Amino acid sequence: MKLKRKAKAAGAGPTPPFRPNEETLPPEVRPGQSVELLKQLHILTRDAKLNQDSRRKLKQVYHLFQFIEGLLQELPPPSADHPAGPLVADHGAGKSYLGFITYDLHLKALGRGTIYGIETRSELVESSRALAQRLGFERMKFLNLSVAESTGLEALPARFDMVTALHACDTATDDAIHFGLQKSARFMVLVPCCQAELAAGLRQNKALQLARTPLAELWRHPLHTRELGSQLTNVLRCLYLESQGYSVTVTELVGWEHSMKNELILARFTGHRKHSAGQRLKALLQEFALEPLLATRYPALAG
Ligand SMILES: C[S@@+](CC[C@H](N)C(=O)[O-])C[C@H]1O[C@@H](n2cnc3c(N)ncnc32)[C@H](O)[C@@H]1O
C-alpha cells in the first residue's frame, strides 16, 4: 500500500485514459459525434487520430451515410399511426458500423426512431449489443436471426421506413427486398454482394443454351457465368422493385472502388407498380431458362 502511494506521488501511477477535446480532434470528426464509437470502429486510433487508411474509410462511411440521411430527411413527421419512426432494418449488419454511424449522426439528435441490426453471427450481435449499451444508444436493437427469419417475426413492427443491406451475402439481399416489400418500406438502400444462386441456374442450362442461342456465349466461360449471374441478379432485382411500386436508381458507391461490389441500388416507394417491369422480368427468366426462380425469388409476380 505504502509503495503504491509513493509511486503515485512520484507520478508513476497508471496512465489516465486519453480524453481528446474538440480542438485536438481531426476536422473530419463532426461536432457531437461519438469519439468512442469511431475508436471502436477502428476509424480513430486510441489517441483519437486519423491515419491515411482510416481517413479514407471515414470518407466512405460518410458518403454512404449522406444517401441515407437524405432519404431519412424526406420522411414525414411522426403521426398517430407511426409515432416511433424512423424505423430502419439493417440486414446482414456485420459489425453494424452503418447502423451505428446512422444512429450517432442522425437518430441520436432526432430523439426518436430505432435501428434494428439483423445478423446471423451471434458474436457480432453480442458485441454490437455491448457497444450500443456502452454508448447509451438505446434505440439500437440487434437480432441474431437470418433476414428470412426476421421477415416473419411477429415481435418486429409491421411497417419499416427503410431497409438497408450493405454487402449482405448471396441471397440475403433478395431476402432483404422481400422483407422491405412485406414491411412496406419507403426506401431500400442495397449494396449487393456476390450472388451464386442465379449463376448456378445458368451453369445448369449452359450446354442447352449454347446450342440454342449465340447469346449463351455471354456465360460460356466460368468467370463470365459468375459475372453475368451477378449482373443479371441485380437487373432482376431492379425490375422486381419497379414492378412492386418502387422507382429505382442504380449508381456507384464512390469510394468503394477497391471493392468489386460497389453497385448501390436505391429504391423509393412511389406506389406506381410498373406492369411492364414485371413482364420484362418474366421474359428474362424465360430467355435464360431460369423460370423456377419466379416462385422463390419474385413471389409477388408468380401465379
Ligand atoms: C460482408 S458482411 C457485411 C457486413 C456489413 N453490412 C458491412 O457492410 O460492413 C455480410 C454479413 O452478413 C451476414 N449474413 C449473411 N447472410 C445473412 C443472412 N441470410 N441473414 C442475416 N445476416 C446474414 C454475415 O454474417 C456477415 O456478417
Ligand as a Chemical Component Dictionary entry (heavy atoms), coordinates in Angstrom:
data_LIG
# 
_chem_comp.id                   LIG 
_chem_comp.type                 NON-POLYMER 
_chem_comp.pdbx_formal_charge   0 
_chem_comp.three_letter_code    LIG 
# 
loop_
_chem_comp_atom.comp_id 
_chem_comp_atom.atom_id 
_chem_comp_atom.alt_atom_id 
_chem_comp_atom.type_symbol 
_chem_comp_atom.charge 
_chem_comp_atom.model_Cartn_x 
_chem_comp_atom.model_Cartn_y 
_chem_comp_atom.model_Cartn_z 
_chem_comp_atom.pdbx_ordinal 
LIG C1  C1  C 0  -19.791 -8.890  -45.885 1  
LIG S1  S1  S 1  -20.541 -8.740  -44.334 2  
LIG C2  C2  C 0  -21.147 -7.090  -44.391 3  
LIG C3  C3  C 0  -21.403 -6.526  -43.045 4  
LIG C4  C4  C 0  -21.844 -5.086  -43.015 5  
LIG N1  N1  N 0  -23.137 -4.904  -43.621 6  
LIG C5  C5  C 0  -20.810 -4.234  -43.665 7  
LIG O1  O1  O 0  -21.011 -3.798  -44.797 8  
LIG O2  O2  O -1 -19.777 -4.000  -43.035 9  
LIG C6  C6  C 0  -22.025 -9.702  -44.515 10 
LIG C7  C7  C 0  -22.710 -10.012 -43.194 11 
LIG O3  O3  O 0  -23.986 -10.580 -43.485 12 
LIG C8  C8  C 0  -24.217 -11.644 -42.582 13 
LIG N2  N2  N 0  -25.211 -12.516 -43.243 14 
LIG C9  C9  C 0  -25.013 -13.315 -44.311 15 
LIG N3  N3  N 0  -26.157 -13.904 -44.678 16 
LIG C10 C10 C 0  -27.100 -13.466 -43.814 17 
LIG C11 C11 C 0  -28.493 -13.721 -43.689 18 
LIG N4  N4  N 0  -29.143 -14.510 -44.541 19 
LIG N5  N5  N 0  -29.168 -13.111 -42.698 20 
LIG C12 C12 C 0  -28.524 -12.255 -41.851 21 
LIG N6  N6  N 0  -27.207 -11.987 -41.923 22 
LIG C13 C13 C 0  -26.501 -12.578 -42.904 23 
LIG C14 C14 C 0  -22.857 -12.257 -42.381 24 
LIG O4  O4  O 0  -22.762 -12.987 -41.181 25 
LIG C15 C15 C 0  -21.954 -11.026 -42.367 26 
LIG O5  O5  O 0  -21.774 -10.501 -41.086 27 
# 
loop_
_chem_comp_bond.comp_id 
_chem_comp_bond.atom_id_1 
_chem_comp_bond.atom_id_2 
_chem_comp_bond.value_order 
_chem_comp_bond.pdbx_ordinal 
LIG C1  S1  SING 1  
LIG S1  C2  SING 2  
LIG S1  C6  SING 3  
LIG C2  C3  SING 4  
LIG C3  C4  SING 5  
LIG C4  N1  SING 6  
LIG C4  C5  SING 7  
LIG C5  O1  DOUB 8  
LIG C5  O2  SING 9  
LIG C6  C7  SING 10 
LIG C7  O3  SING 11 
LIG C7  C15 SING 12 
LIG O3  C8  SING 13 
LIG C8  N2  SING 14 
LIG C8  C14 SING 15 
LIG N2  C9  SING 16 
LIG N2  C13 SING 17 
LIG C9  N3  DOUB 18 
LIG N3  C10 SING 19 
LIG C10 C11 SING 20 
LIG C10 C13 DOUB 21 
LIG C11 N4  SING 22 
LIG C11 N5  DOUB 23 
LIG N5  C12 SING 24 
LIG C12 N6  DOUB 25 
LIG N6  C13 SING 26 
LIG C14 O4  SING 27 
LIG C14 C15 SING 28 
LIG C15 O5  SING 29 
# 
